[in-house]
Amino acid sequence: MPRIRCHYMDCVFVDEGYCSAAAVELDPDTGCATYSPTDGAAAENDWNEEEELDEWDDEEDEEDELWEEDEDEF
């Protein structure tokens, strides 16, 4: 049986860097459909949606300013 090297460090199926799931489903768009995070990883990956959106808004504002500067040069 082939061994699958896995880069998910927080998956319940990872055993010494290799997948130990009986069957693996891979989706080219989303990645491993078999991936299942450990209990500790789910809490660790919680994020504040409002905070994340604020960061995106700030980045968009910076990009807009750069575009405006470029337009002024011409």
PyMOL Python script that loads the backbone (N, CA, C, O; Angstrom):
from pymol import cmd

cmd.read_pdbstr("""\
ATOM      1  N   MET A   1       0.846  -1.169   0.000  1.00  0.00           N
ATOM      2  CA  MET A   1       0.000   0.000   0.000  1.00  0.00           C
ATOM      3  C   MET A   1       0.901   1.245   0.000  1.00  0.00           C
ATOM      4  O   MET A   1       1.866   1.302   0.763  1.00  0.00           O
ATOM      5  N   PRO A   2       0.598   2.242  -0.847  1.00  0.00           N
ATOM      6  CA  PRO A   2       1.425   3.450  -0.874  1.00  0.00           C
ATOM      7  C   PRO A   2       1.263   4.263   0.409  1.00  0.00           C
ATOM      8  O   PRO A   2       0.207   4.271   1.041  1.00  0.00           O
ATOM      9  N   ARG A   3       2.333   4.932   0.761  1.00  0.00           N
ATOM     10  CA  ARG A   3       2.291   5.818   1.934  1.00  0.00           C
ATOM     11  C   ARG A   3       2.151   7.241   1.439  1.00  0.00           C
ATOM     12  O   ARG A   3       2.801   7.645   0.475  1.00  0.00           O
ATOM     13  N   ILE A   4       1.299   7.994   2.106  1.00  0.00           N
ATOM     14  CA  ILE A   4       1.041   9.372   1.710  1.00  0.00           C
ATOM     15  C   ILE A   4       1.666  10.302   2.732  1.00  0.00           C
ATOM     16  O   ILE A   4       1.291  10.304   3.904  1.00  0.00           O
ATOM     17  N   ARG A   5       2.625  11.093   2.271  1.00  0.00           N
ATOM     18  CA  ARG A   5       3.271  12.096   3.125  1.00  0.00           C
ATOM     19  C   ARG A   5       2.300  13.250   3.293  1.00  0.00           C
ATOM     20  O   ARG A   5       1.807  13.797   2.306  1.00  0.00           O
ATOM     21  N   CYS A   6       2.023  13.620   4.520  1.00  0.00           N
ATOM     22  CA  CYS A   6       1.023  14.655   4.803  1.00  0.00           C
ATOM     23  C   CYS A   6       1.675  15.870   5.444  1.00  0.00           C
ATOM     24  O   CYS A   6       2.532  15.741   6.317  1.00  0.00           O
ATOM     25  N   HIS A   7       1.259  17.048   5.001  1.00  0.00           N
ATOM     26  CA  HIS A   7       1.806  18.293   5.550  1.00  0.00           C
ATOM     27  C   HIS A   7       0.878  18.940   6.570  1.00  0.00           C
ATOM     28  O   HIS A   7       1.217  19.974   7.146  1.00  0.00           O
ATOM     29  N   TYR A   8      -0.293  18.342   6.798  1.00  0.00           N
ATOM     30  CA  TYR A   8      -1.176  18.812   7.868  1.00  0.00           C
ATOM     31  C   TYR A   8      -0.603  18.303   9.188  1.00  0.00           C
ATOM     32  O   TYR A   8      -0.538  17.095   9.413  1.00  0.00           O
ATOM     33  N   MET A   9      -0.200  19.197  10.036  1.00  0.00           N
ATOM     34  CA  MET A   9       0.392  18.785  11.301  1.00  0.00           C
ATOM     35  C   MET A   9      -0.677  18.545  12.370  1.00  0.00           C
ATOM     36  O   MET A   9      -0.402  17.903  13.384  1.00  0.00           O
ATOM     37  N   ASP A  10      -1.889  19.053  12.150  1.00  0.00           N
ATOM     38  CA  ASP A  10      -2.929  18.961  13.168  1.00  0.00           C
ATOM     39  C   ASP A  10      -4.049  17.986  12.803  1.00  0.00           C
ATOM     40  O   ASP A  10      -5.126  18.050  13.395  1.00  0.00           O
ATOM     41  N   CYS A  11      -3.824  17.096  11.852  1.00  0.00           N
ATOM     42  CA  CYS A  11      -4.838  16.128  11.431  1.00  0.00           C
ATOM     43  C   CYS A  11      -4.784  14.900  12.335  1.00  0.00           C
ATOM     44  O   CYS A  11      -3.706  14.453  12.727  1.00  0.00           O
ATOM     45  N   VAL A  12      -5.961  14.359  12.662  1.00  0.00           N
ATOM     46  CA  VAL A  12      -6.000  13.177  13.527  1.00  0.00           C
ATOM     47  C   VAL A  12      -5.407  11.951  12.842  1.00  0.00           C
ATOM     48  O   VAL A  12      -5.035  10.994  13.522  1.00  0.00           O
ATOM     49  N   PHE A  13      -5.309  11.956  11.520  1.00  0.00           N
ATOM     50  CA  PHE A  13      -4.810  10.800  10.777  1.00  0.00           C
ATOM     51  C   PHE A  13      -3.296  10.828  10.555  1.00  0.00           C
ATOM     52  O   PHE A  13      -2.741   9.854  10.046  1.00  0.00           O
ATOM     53  N   VAL A  14      -2.618  11.909  10.920  1.00  0.00           N
ATOM     54  CA  VAL A  14      -1.177  12.004  10.694  1.00  0.00           C
ATOM     55  C   VAL A  14      -0.436  11.200  11.757  1.00  0.00           C
ATOM     56  O   VAL A  14      -0.630  11.388  12.958  1.00  0.00           O
ATOM     57  N   ASP A  15       0.410  10.308  11.283  1.00  0.00           N
ATOM     58  CA  ASP A  15       1.222   9.477  12.166  1.00  0.00           C
ATOM     59  C   ASP A  15       2.664   9.557  11.672  1.00  0.00           C
ATOM     60  O   ASP A  15       3.012   8.978  10.643  1.00  0.00           O
ATOM     61  N   GLU A  16       3.490  10.274  12.410  1.00  0.00           N
ATOM     62  CA  GLU A  16       4.892  10.485  12.060  1.00  0.00           C
ATOM     63  C   GLU A  16       5.062  11.047  10.651  1.00  0.00           C
ATOM     64  O   GLU A  16       5.965  10.640   9.919  1.00  0.00           O
ATOM     65  N   GLY A  17       4.184  11.989  10.273  1.00  0.00           N
ATOM     66  CA  GLY A  17       4.293  12.667   8.993  1.00  0.00           C
ATOM     67  C   GLY A  17       3.591  11.975   7.839  1.00  0.00           C
ATOM     68  O   GLY A  17       3.577  12.493   6.722  1.00  0.00           O
ATOM     69  N   TYR A  18       3.010  10.815   8.091  1.00  0.00           N
ATOM     70  CA  TYR A  18       2.309  10.068   7.040  1.00  0.00           C
ATOM     71  C   TYR A  18       0.851   9.879   7.415  1.00  0.00           C
ATOM     72  O   TYR A  18       0.512   9.764   8.593  1.00  0.00           O
ATOM     73  N   CYS A  19      -0.009   9.847   6.407  1.00  0.00           N
ATOM     74  CA  CYS A  19      -1.438   9.672   6.621  1.00  0.00           C
ATOM     75  C   CYS A  19      -1.730   8.224   6.993  1.00  0.00           C
ATOM     76  O   CYS A  19      -1.243   7.300   6.341  1.00  0.00           O
ATOM     77  N   SER A  20      -2.528   8.028   8.043  1.00  0.00           N
ATOM     78  CA  SER A  20      -2.875   6.677   8.471  1.00  0.00           C
ATOM     79  C   SER A  20      -4.349   6.366   8.222  1.00  0.00           C
ATOM     80  O   SER A  20      -4.855   5.357   8.714  1.00  0.00           O
ATOM     81  N   ALA A  21      -5.049   7.222   7.462  1.00  0.00           N
ATOM     82  CA  ALA A  21      -6.458   6.975   7.160  1.00  0.00           C
ATOM     83  C   ALA A  21      -6.585   5.762   6.248  1.00  0.00           C
ATOM     84  O   ALA A  21      -5.715   5.499   5.418  1.00  0.00           O
ATOM     85  N   ALA A  22      -7.682   5.026   6.414  1.00  0.00           N
ATOM     86  CA  ALA A  22      -7.913   3.838   5.597  1.00  0.00           C
ATOM     87  C   ALA A  22      -8.143   4.213   4.143  1.00  0.00           C
ATOM     88  O   ALA A  22      -7.737   3.482   3.240  1.00  0.00           O
ATOM     89  N   ALA A  23      -8.789   5.339   3.911  1.00  0.00           N
ATOM     90  CA  ALA A  23      -9.037   5.836   2.550  1.00  0.00           C
ATOM     91  C   ALA A  23      -8.823   7.339   2.551  1.00  0.00           C
ATOM     92  O   ALA A  23      -9.139   8.020   3.526  1.00  0.00           O
ATOM     93  N   VAL A  24      -8.293   7.843   1.468  1.00  0.00           N
ATOM     94  CA  VAL A  24      -8.013   9.275   1.350  1.00  0.00           C
ATOM     95  C   VAL A  24      -8.715   9.808   0.118  1.00  0.00           C
ATOM     96  O   VAL A  24      -8.648   9.216  -0.959  1.00  0.00           O
ATOM     97  N   GLU A  25      -9.398  10.951   0.295  1.00  0.00           N
ATOM     98  CA  GLU A  25     -10.052  11.607  -0.834  1.00  0.00           C
ATOM     99  C   GLU A  25      -9.389  12.965  -1.033  1.00  0.00           C
ATOM    100  O   GLU A  25      -9.344  13.784  -0.115  1.00  0.00           O
ATOM    101  N   LEU A  26      -8.880  13.194  -2.224  1.00  0.00           N
ATOM    102  CA  LEU A  26      -8.227  14.458  -2.543  1.00  0.00           C
ATOM    103  C   LEU A  26      -9.061  15.218  -3.557  1.00  0.00           C
ATOM    104  O   LEU A  26      -9.529  14.650  -4.544  1.00  0.00           O
ATOM    105  N   ASP A  27      -9.239  16.495  -3.308  1.00  0.00           N
ATOM    106  CA  ASP A  27      -9.953  17.373  -4.227  1.00  0.00           C
ATOM    107  C   ASP A  27      -8.935  18.368  -4.768  1.00  0.00           C
ATOM    108  O   ASP A  27      -8.248  19.017  -3.979  1.00  0.00           O
ATOM    109  N   PRO A  28      -8.813  18.511  -6.086  1.00  0.00           N
ATOM    110  CA  PRO A  28      -7.796  19.415  -6.634  1.00  0.00           C
ATOM    111  C   PRO A  28      -8.003  20.873  -6.236  1.00  0.00           C
ATOM    112  O   PRO A  28      -7.048  21.649  -6.236  1.00  0.00           O
ATOM    113  N   ASP A  29      -9.213  21.251  -5.903  1.00  0.00           N
ATOM    114  CA  ASP A  29      -9.487  22.644  -5.547  1.00  0.00           C
ATOM    115  C   ASP A  29      -9.344  22.918  -4.050  1.00  0.00           C
ATOM    116  O   ASP A  29      -8.852  23.977  -3.661  1.00  0.00           O
ATOM    117  N   THR A  30      -9.762  21.988  -3.223  1.00  0.00           N
ATOM    118  CA  THR A  30      -9.770  22.239  -1.779  1.00  0.00           C
ATOM    119  C   THR A  30      -8.734  21.443  -1.005  1.00  0.00           C
ATOM    120  O   THR A  30      -8.515  21.707   0.177  1.00  0.00           O
ATOM    121  N   GLY A  31      -8.094  20.477  -1.644  1.00  0.00           N
ATOM    122  CA  GLY A  31      -7.078  19.684  -0.958  1.00  0.00           C
ATOM    123  C   GLY A  31      -7.652  18.394  -0.402  1.00  0.00           C
ATOM    124  O   GLY A  31      -8.535  17.791  -1.012  1.00  0.00           O
ATOM    125  N   CYS A  32      -7.167  17.977   0.727  1.00  0.00           N
ATOM    126  CA  CYS A  32      -7.548  16.697   1.316  1.00  0.00           C
ATOM    127  C   CYS A  32      -8.932  16.782   1.949  1.00  0.00           C
ATOM    128  O   CYS A  32      -9.148  17.549   2.887  1.00  0.00           O
ATOM    129  N   ALA A  33      -9.869  15.988   1.430  1.00  0.00           N
ATOM    130  CA  ALA A  33     -11.220  15.952   1.981  1.00  0.00           C
ATOM    131  C   ALA A  33     -11.285  15.027   3.194  1.00  0.00           C
ATOM    132  O   ALA A  33     -12.281  15.034   3.918  1.00  0.00           O
ATOM    133  N   THR A  34     -10.250  14.240   3.424  1.00  0.00           N
ATOM    134  CA  THR A  34     -10.185  13.331   4.563  1.00  0.00           C
ATOM    135  C   THR A  34      -9.667  14.048   5.805  1.00  0.00           C
ATOM    136  O   THR A  34      -9.842  13.559   6.921  1.00  0.00           O
ATOM    137  N   TYR A  35      -9.036  15.196   5.619  1.00  0.00           N
ATOM    138  CA  TYR A  35      -8.445  15.963   6.723  1.00  0.00           C
ATOM    139  C   TYR A  35      -9.467  16.194   7.831  1.00  0.00           C
ATOM    140  O   TYR A  35     -10.591  16.626   7.576  1.00  0.00           O
ATOM    141  N   SER A  36      -9.060  15.902   9.057  1.00  0.00           N
ATOM    142  CA  SER A  36      -9.903  16.116  10.225  1.00  0.00           C
ATOM    143  C   SER A  36      -9.014  16.670  11.336  1.00  0.00           C
ATOM    144  O   SER A  36      -8.158  15.955  11.858  1.00  0.00           O
ATOM    145  N   PRO A  37      -9.212  17.941  11.702  1.00  0.00           N
ATOM    146  CA  PRO A  37      -8.326  18.541  12.701  1.00  0.00           C
ATOM    147  C   PRO A  37      -8.517  17.928  14.081  1.00  0.00           C
ATOM    148  O   PRO A  37      -9.609  17.480  14.430  1.00  0.00           O
ATOM    149  N   THR A  38      -7.451  17.915  14.853  1.00  0.00           N
ATOM    150  CA  THR A  38      -7.545  17.448  16.230  1.00  0.00           C
ATOM    151  C   THR A  38      -8.343  18.449  17.041  1.00  0.00           C
ATOM    152  O   THR A  38      -8.520  19.587  16.606  1.00  0.00           O
ATOM    153  N   ASP A  39      -8.825  18.056  18.201  1.00  0.00           N
ATOM    154  CA  ASP A  39      -9.643  18.932  19.041  1.00  0.00           C
ATOM    155  C   ASP A  39      -8.905  20.209  19.418  1.00  0.00           C
ATOM    156  O   ASP A  39      -9.492  21.290  19.395  1.00  0.00           O
ATOM    157  N   GLY A  40      -7.642  20.101  19.759  1.00  0.00           N
ATOM    158  CA  GLY A  40      -6.844  21.263  20.140  1.00  0.00           C
ATOM    159  C   GLY A  40      -6.624  22.208  18.980  1.00  0.00           C
ATOM    160  O   GLY A  40      -6.535  23.419  19.179  1.00  0.00           O
ATOM    161  N   ALA A  41      -6.536  21.678  17.771  1.00  0.00           N
ATOM    162  CA  ALA A  41      -6.284  22.507  16.598  1.00  0.00           C
ATOM    163  C   ALA A  41      -7.499  23.339  16.244  1.00  0.00           C
ATOM    164  O   ALA A  41      -7.349  24.470  15.780  1.00  0.00           O
ATOM    165  N   ALA A  42      -8.689  22.820  16.448  1.00  0.00           N
ATOM    166  CA  ALA A  42      -9.900  23.568  16.110  1.00  0.00           C
ATOM    167  C   ALA A  42      -9.995  24.827  16.958  1.00  0.00           C
ATOM    168  O   ALA A  42     -10.347  25.891  16.447  1.00  0.00           O
ATOM    169  N   ALA A  43      -9.690  24.723  18.235  1.00  0.00           N
ATOM    170  CA  ALA A  43      -9.737  25.896  19.112  1.00  0.00           C
ATOM    171  C   ALA A  43      -8.608  26.863  18.776  1.00  0.00           C
ATOM    172  O   ALA A  43      -8.778  28.077  18.881  1.00  0.00           O
ATOM    173  N   GLU A  44      -7.464  26.331  18.375  1.00  0.00           N
ATOM    174  CA  GLU A  44      -6.308  27.156  18.039  1.00  0.00           C
ATOM    175  C   GLU A  44      -6.557  27.984  16.786  1.00  0.00           C
ATOM    176  O   GLU A  44      -6.049  29.099  16.666  1.00  0.00           O
ATOM    177  N   ASN A  45      -7.335  27.444  15.854  1.00  0.00           N
ATOM    178  CA  ASN A  45      -7.579  28.118  14.587  1.00  0.00           C
ATOM    179  C   ASN A  45      -8.766  29.078  14.631  1.00  0.00           C
ATOM    180  O   ASN A  45      -9.115  29.661  13.604  1.00  0.00           O
ATOM    181  N   ASP A  46      -9.394  29.257  15.790  1.00  0.00           N
ATOM    182  CA  ASP A  46     -10.489  30.219  15.895  1.00  0.00           C
ATOM    183  C   ASP A  46      -9.937  31.610  15.636  1.00  0.00           C
ATOM    184  O   ASP A  46      -8.824  31.932  16.051  1.00  0.00           O
ATOM    185  N   TRP A  47     -10.716  32.428  14.950  1.00  0.00           N
ATOM    186  CA  TRP A  47     -10.271  33.778  14.663  1.00  0.00           C
ATOM    187  C   TRP A  47     -11.459  34.702  14.734  1.00  0.00           C
ATOM    188  O   TRP A  47     -12.612  34.295  14.594  1.00  0.00           O
ATOM    189  N   ASN A  48     -11.150  35.921  14.949  1.00  0.00           N
ATOM    190  CA  ASN A  48     -12.169  36.941  15.045  1.00  0.00           C
ATOM    191  C   ASN A  48     -12.446  37.464  13.646  1.00  0.00           C
ATOM    192  O   ASN A  48     -11.583  38.095  13.035  1.00  0.00           O
ATOM    193  N   GLU A  49     -13.643  37.206  13.135  1.00  0.00           N
ATOM    194  CA  GLU A  49     -13.973  37.590  11.766  1.00  0.00           C
ATOM    195  C   GLU A  49     -13.867  39.101  11.572  1.00  0.00           C
ATOM    196  O   GLU A  49     -13.399  39.562  10.531  1.00  0.00           O
ATOM    197  N   GLU A  50     -14.287  39.855  12.545  1.00  0.00           N
ATOM    198  CA  GLU A  50     -14.223  41.310  12.440  1.00  0.00           C
ATOM    199  C   GLU A  50     -12.768  41.768  12.297  1.00  0.00           C
ATOM    200  O   GLU A  50     -12.467  42.639  11.482  1.00  0.00           O
ATOM    201  N   GLU A  51     -11.876  41.185  13.084  1.00  0.00           N
ATOM    202  CA  GLU A  51     -10.456  41.531  13.019  1.00  0.00           C
ATOM    203  C   GLU A  51      -9.874  41.192  11.652  1.00  0.00           C
ATOM    204  O   GLU A  51      -9.120  41.980  11.081  1.00  0.00           O
ATOM    205  N   GLU A  52     -10.226  40.017  11.127  1.00  0.00           N
ATOM    206  CA  GLU A  52      -9.734  39.587   9.820  1.00  0.00           C
ATOM    207  C   GLU A  52     -10.224  40.544   8.721  1.00  0.00           C
ATOM    208  O   GLU A  52      -9.455  40.907   7.831  1.00  0.00           O
ATOM    209  N   LEU A  53     -11.473  40.942   8.780  1.00  0.00           N
ATOM    210  CA  LEU A  53     -12.023  41.842   7.779  1.00  0.00           C
ATOM    211  C   LEU A  53     -11.350  43.204   7.836  1.00  0.00           C
ATOM    212  O   LEU A  53     -11.105  43.821   6.799  1.00  0.00           O
ATOM    213  N   ASP A  54     -11.048  43.678   9.043  1.00  0.00           N
ATOM    214  CA  ASP A  54     -10.357  44.956   9.185  1.00  0.00           C
ATOM    215  C   ASP A  54      -8.991  44.916   8.517  1.00  0.00           C
ATOM    216  O   ASP A  54      -8.588  45.885   7.874  1.00  0.00           O
ATOM    217  N   GLU A  55      -8.274  43.806   8.663  1.00  0.00           N
ATOM    218  CA  GLU A  55      -6.960  43.675   8.036  1.00  0.00           C
ATOM    219  C   GLU A  55      -7.081  43.729   6.519  1.00  0.00           C
ATOM    220  O   GLU A  55      -6.258  44.362   5.857  1.00  0.00           O
ATOM    221  N   TRP A  56      -8.103  43.067   5.955  1.00  0.00           N
ATOM    222  CA  TRP A  56      -8.311  43.091   4.508  1.00  0.00           C
ATOM    223  C   TRP A  56      -8.637  44.507   4.047  1.00  0.00           C
ATOM    224  O   TRP A  56      -8.133  44.954   3.017  1.00  0.00           O
ATOM    225  N   ASP A  57      -9.471  45.211   4.797  1.00  0.00           N
ATOM    226  CA  ASP A  57      -9.826  46.576   4.436  1.00  0.00           C
ATOM    227  C   ASP A  57      -8.590  47.469   4.407  1.00  0.00           C
ATOM    228  O   ASP A  57      -8.427  48.283   3.498  1.00  0.00           O
ATOM    229  N   ASP A  58      -7.717  47.314   5.407  1.00  0.00           N
ATOM    230  CA  ASP A  58      -6.497  48.112   5.458  1.00  0.00           C
ATOM    231  C   ASP A  58      -5.612  47.843   4.241  1.00  0.00           C
ATOM    232  O   ASP A  58      -5.042  48.770   3.665  1.00  0.00           O
ATOM    233  N   GLU A  59      -5.500  46.572   3.853  1.00  0.00           N
ATOM    234  CA  GLU A  59      -4.682  46.225   2.693  1.00  0.00           C
ATOM    235  C   GLU A  59      -5.270  46.813   1.414  1.00  0.00           C
ATOM    236  O   GLU A  59      -4.534  47.286   0.548  1.00  0.00           O
ATOM    237  N   GLU A  60      -6.602  46.783   1.298  1.00  0.00           N
ATOM    238  CA  GLU A  60      -7.247  47.340   0.110  1.00  0.00           C
ATOM    239  C   GLU A  60      -7.035  48.848   0.042  1.00  0.00           C
ATOM    240  O   GLU A  60      -6.817  49.398  -1.038  1.00  0.00           O
ATOM    241  N   ASP A  61      -7.098  49.517   1.189  1.00  0.00           N
ATOM    242  CA  ASP A  61      -6.870  50.962   1.224  1.00  0.00           C
ATOM    243  C   ASP A  61      -5.451  51.297   0.761  1.00  0.00           C
ATOM    244  O   ASP A  61      -5.245  52.252   0.012  1.00  0.00           O
ATOM    245  N   GLU A  62      -4.477  50.504   1.211  1.00  0.00           N
ATOM    246  CA  GLU A  62      -3.093  50.733   0.802  1.00  0.00           C
ATOM    247  C   GLU A  62      -2.930  50.532  -0.699  1.00  0.00           C
ATOM    248  O   GLU A  62      -2.231  51.302  -1.359  1.00  0.00           O
ATOM    249  N   GLU A  63      -3.573  49.500  -1.240  1.00  0.00           N
ATOM    250  CA  GLU A  63      -3.491  49.250  -2.681  1.00  0.00           C
ATOM    251  C   GLU A  63      -4.129  50.384  -3.464  1.00  0.00           C
ATOM    252  O   GLU A  63      -3.598  50.796  -4.496  1.00  0.00           O
ATOM    253  N   ASP A  64      -5.264  50.898  -2.990  1.00  0.00           N
ATOM    254  CA  ASP A  64      -5.938  52.009  -3.660  1.00  0.00           C
ATOM    255  C   ASP A  64      -5.035  53.239  -3.696  1.00  0.00           C
ATOM    256  O   ASP A  64      -4.966  53.938  -4.707  1.00  0.00           O
ATOM    257  N   GLU A  65      -4.345  53.497  -2.584  1.00  0.00           N
ATOM    258  CA  GLU A  65      -3.445  54.645  -2.528  1.00  0.00           C
ATOM    259  C   GLU A  65      -2.304  54.491  -3.526  1.00  0.00           C
ATOM    260  O   GLU A  65      -1.913  55.456  -4.182  1.00  0.00           O
ATOM    261  N   LEU A  66      -1.772  53.277  -3.642  1.00  0.00           N
ATOM    262  CA  LEU A  66      -0.689  53.039  -4.590  1.00  0.00           C
ATOM    263  C   LEU A  66      -1.160  53.258  -6.020  1.00  0.00           C
ATOM    264  O   LEU A  66      -0.433  53.837  -6.828  1.00  0.00           O
ATOM    265  N   TRP A  67      -2.380  52.798  -6.346  1.00  0.00           N
ATOM    266  CA  TRP A  67      -2.919  53.000  -7.691  1.00  0.00           C
ATOM    267  C   TRP A  67      -3.113  54.486  -7.976  1.00  0.00           C
ATOM    268  O   TRP A  67      -2.829  54.948  -9.081  1.00  0.00           O
ATOM    269  N   GLU A  68      -3.592  55.232  -6.991  1.00  0.00           N
ATOM    270  CA  GLU A  68      -3.798  56.667  -7.172  1.00  0.00           C
ATOM    271  C   GLU A  68      -2.467  57.371  -7.421  1.00  0.00           C
ATOM    272  O   GLU A  68      -2.387  58.271  -8.256  1.00  0.00           O
ATOM    273  N   GLU A  69      -1.419  56.962  -6.696  1.00  0.00           N
ATOM    274  CA  GLU A  69      -0.097  57.557  -6.898  1.00  0.00           C
ATOM    275  C   GLU A  69       0.409  57.295  -8.298  1.00  0.00           C
ATOM    276  O   GLU A  69       0.967  58.184  -8.942  1.00  0.00           O
ATOM    277  N   ASP A  70       0.213  56.062  -8.774  1.00  0.00           N
ATOM    278  CA  ASP A  70       0.646  55.713 -10.125  1.00  0.00           C
ATOM    279  C   ASP A  70      -0.090  56.520 -11.174  1.00  0.00           C
ATOM    280  O   ASP A  70       0.513  56.937 -12.163  1.00  0.00           O
ATOM    281  N   GLU A  71      -1.382  56.749 -10.981  1.00  0.00           N
ATOM    282  CA  GLU A  71      -2.173  57.517 -11.954  1.00  0.00           C
ATOM    283  C   GLU A  71      -1.729  58.969 -11.987  1.00  0.00           C
ATOM    284  O   GLU A  71      -1.755  59.605 -13.040  1.00  0.00           O
ATOM    285  N   ASP A  72      -1.321  59.496 -10.832  1.00  0.00           N
ATOM    286  CA  ASP A  72      -0.878  60.882 -10.755  1.00  0.00           C
ATOM    287  C   ASP A  72       0.411  61.105 -11.544  1.00  0.00           C
ATOM    288  O   ASP A  72       0.657  62.214 -12.019  1.00  0.00           O
ATOM    289  N   GLU A  73       1.226  60.080 -11.687  1.00  0.00           N
ATOM    290  CA  GLU A  73       2.505  60.217 -12.376  1.00  0.00           C
ATOM    291  C   GLU A  73       2.340  60.426 -13.873  1.00  0.00           C
ATOM    292  O   GLU A  73       3.221  60.996 -14.516  1.00  0.00           O
ATOM    293  N   PHE A  74       1.227  59.974 -14.440  1.00  0.00           N
ATOM    294  CA  PHE A  74       1.034  60.059 -15.881  1.00  0.00           C
ATOM    295  C   PHE A  74       0.307  61.279 -16.283  1.00  0.00           C
ATOM    296  O   PHE A  74       0.068  61.492 -17.472  1.00  0.00           O
TER     297      PHE A  74
END
""", "prot")
cmd.dss("prot")
cmd.show_as("cartoon", "prot")
cmd.util.cbc("prot")
cmd.orient("prot")
